[in-house]
Amino acid sequence: MTLIKWDPLREMDRALDRYSRDYLTQRGLELDLGFGGDWAPRVDIAETDKAFVIKMEVPEVDKKDVKIEVEHGILKIMGERKREKEEQGKKFHRIERCYGSFCRSFTLPKNIEEGKIEAKFKDGMLTVELPKVELPKSKPIEIKVG
């Protein structure tokens, strides 16, 4: 049997991730909190009457290194933060920032107008606006028993 050291911060992260997933699923937006690359930038997801808004912190990521696509009701945001070139005479004592590729995916609710999704990139912040569309209300249909 392998012993695993208890890490209270890891447990808190897991609890918050579960809470976020449950809350967003209830609101109709599901999010993949797993890692789809070397690192996963954090996101904020807000909802207004007209849209969902996803804000993603991607400092030191070039706009041309970010790709956003929607396919089969899933929004994917992919990109890469490139490592700085090593400079002569510079000695790193600690490197905590993550580098490499990332991929975050979000299952969209049915009331999103996929053709009108817009993205803006400014000062290391990616903002994706997902406009809502009014879904037709279903009417009950009476079925006669024969």
N, C-alpha and C positions, 0 to 999 in steps of 0.2 A: 504494500500500500504506500502510495506517495503522499507525503505531507505537503500541503500548500500553505504558505504563510498568509494569514488574514490581512487584508489591506482595506481599512475602512473607507478610504477615498475611492477605491475601485468599486466597492459595494454601493457607495453613494451615487457614483456615476451610473451604475447599472440601474439603480432605483429611479433616477431621474430620466434615463433613457426609456424605461418601461412606462413611466408616467407620461412622457411626451408622446410616445407612440400611441398609448391608449387615448389620450386627449385628442390628438390629431385625427385618429381613426374615427372617433365619435363625431368630429366636425366634418368628416368626409374627405380628409386629405391624409394619405398614408405616406410615411417617410421611411426610407431605408437608412438606418443609423449605422450600418456596417461599413467597413472600409472597402472601397472599391478602387484601391490604388495604394500608393505609399503613405498617404495621409488623407484626412478628411476635414476640410474647412467647416467650421461651425456655421449654422444658419439660424435665422429668426424667421418664423412664419407668422404672418398676421392676416386677419380676415376683415374686410370691410363689406358693406352692402353690395358693392359692385365687383370686388375682386379679392383674390388671395395675393399676398405680396411676400415673396421670398427674398431675404437679404442675406448674402453670403460674403463673409470677410475673406478676401483673397489678396492680402498685401504682397507686394513684389511679384505679382503674376501679371504678365503682359496681356493686354486685351486680345492680341492675336493668338495667345496660347489657351484661350477658353472656347469651348464648343458647347452649344446647347441644342438639344434635339428632343422632339416628342414623337413617340411611336407606340401605338397600341395602348394609349392612355397612360404612358409612363414618361415623365419628364426626366431627362438625364442632363446633368451638368458635369462636364469633364474639363480637365485642364492640367497644367503643369507649372510648378514653380522650380526654376532652374537654380542650381547651386552656384554660388559666387565662385569666380575663378580664384584659385589660390594665388596669393601675392607673395613675392619673395620677402623674407624677413618678418612675415606675420606668423605668429604662433597662437593658435586657438587654445584656450583653456576650457571652454565649454561651448557646445553647440546644442541648443535646445530646439531651434526652429526646424520644422520639417520641410523637406524638399522632395521633389519627384512628382509623379502624376497623382491625380485624384479623380474620383468619379462619385457623384452623389445622385441617387435616383429617388423619385417621388411618384407614387401612384396618384393620379389625378382623379378628383370626383367627376361624376358624369355632367355636372353643370358648368364645366369650363369650356369656353370657346377657343379651341386649340389654334385656330387660324389667326387669332388676334393677340397671341402672347407676345409681350414686348420685354426686351432686356436692355438695361443701361449699365454702363461700367464707368465708375468715377472714383478716383482716389482710393483704389484698392477695394472698393465695395461694389459687388455685383447685385443689382436689383432686378428681379424677374417679376413682372406683373401678369397674373393669370386672370383675365376678365371672366366674370360669371355670365351665364346666359340663363334666362328663365326657361325651365323645363315645362313642357305642357303637363297640365294636371290630368291625371287619369280619372276617367269616370267609371263608376261601378257598372258592370254589365250584368243584367239579370239573365240567368240561364234557366230555361224551363226544363223541368224534369219530366221525361216522357215515359 
